[in-house]
Amino acid sequence: FGRNLTTARWLRGWTLRQAAVKAGLSWMTLHRAENGREVTLPTALKAAAAYGVTLDQLTREPDGR
């Protein structure tokens, strides 16, 4: 999840703070999520919505599984 979240942010050219504002999350919450810390479902859903992707896309392994 964290690696996919970081990649999605980089692809959009957003800083961590910009992404956090768009998602309605604190930058520290987003930072923790990107670094592999456990996140709540509401946090994951907010991030997915802000990035315009599905939760499935964020949780998918790099090889597509």
Disulfide bonds with the S-S distance in Angstrom:
none
